[in-house]
């Protein structure tokens, strides 16, 4: 069984502001629950490769992804290696005005380990809600600086 979540919402921020928070991967440990470390391994035009370490309770795992960056419009994660059977994740930003954006967030993953997957199944939905709330708080704090 996989963990899948999809949500769309309107937020009172520009697409540029929202995109910049999501694309700032190395800042994730400062505000994102469960993100213990984040490092850019390689950067090129329109992409980067990043290593993230995530953990919950006694579980801790690292993985590497290629992140496709379309400024102010989309951030898409392409899983390369780590503990997952697969991981699909993207953020899509649709500007509705200078100060309002529709944000679409999608994540779908499955751990290779049955034990990790069962542990994640128990906390997934609540954890994803905390992730979305953390991004919204970060955007609000960034926009008010």
Number of C-alpha atoms within 10 A of each C-alpha: 10 15 15 16 15 13 11 13 9 14 18 15 20 20 25 16 16 27 22 15 17 20 22 11 18 15 15 22 17 12 14 18 19 18 20 18 17 21 16 17 12 11 12 9 8 11 17 18 19 21 21 21 17 18 15 15 7 5 11 13 15 17 16 21 20 20 22 19 20 16 14 19 16 20 22 20 21 16 20 15 15 18 15 18 13 16 21 14 18 18 22 21 23 16 19 15 12 11 13 15 22 20 20 16 19 15 16 14 18 20 19 13 12 11 10 16 18 14 14 18 14 10 11 16 14 9 15 16 11 15 17 15 14 16 18 16 14 19 20 16 10 13 13 7 5
